[in-house]
Amino acid sequence: MEEPKITLGLIAHDNCKKDMVQLIHSYAHLMKGHHLIATRSTGELIQKHTGLPVILKESGPDGGELQLGGFVASRIIKAVIFLRDPLKRKSHEPDVTALMRICDAHNIPLATNRATAACVLHMALFHPEKLDDTPPGENRDNP
C-alpha cells in the first residue's frame, strides 16, 4: 500500500531562507513524491539546493502568501512552514496575518520557526493521515 502524498506550503522571509533550505535539505530524501508549493524566491532556492521540484507562486510581497492561503482554503495544502523574521516588520504584514488566520480557520498546521517546522515535517512525512481533521464518518464535501 502506497503512502499518501501530501502537499506542503513553504515560505521564508529573506533572513530565514538559509534556514528553510537547510531544513528541507535535511528531509529531502523523504520528500520525493510529495508536493511542494512555495513563494518564488524561497522555492527557487529549495529547487537549486535540494533538486526537489517546487511549484512556484508569486513572491511574498507580490501576493504569494495569499496564493498559498487559497490552496489552504481549498484543502490542497495540508501543512505550511513559514519561517518568519520576527524582528522585522514587513510591508505585506496583512497578507501574513491573513495566511495565519486561514490556517487557523481550516485547522492546518502552521510552523513559523525551525523547531515547530521540524515537528510539522515529521508529522507530515511519517503520519500524513493525522493531517486530515475530518471526523470519522463525516464527509467534508457534504457538510
Summary of the structure (lengths in Angstrom):
residues: 143
radius of gyration: 14.6
end to end distance: 29.4
largest distance: 46.4
contacts: 424
relative contact order: 0.18
helix: 50%
strand: 15%
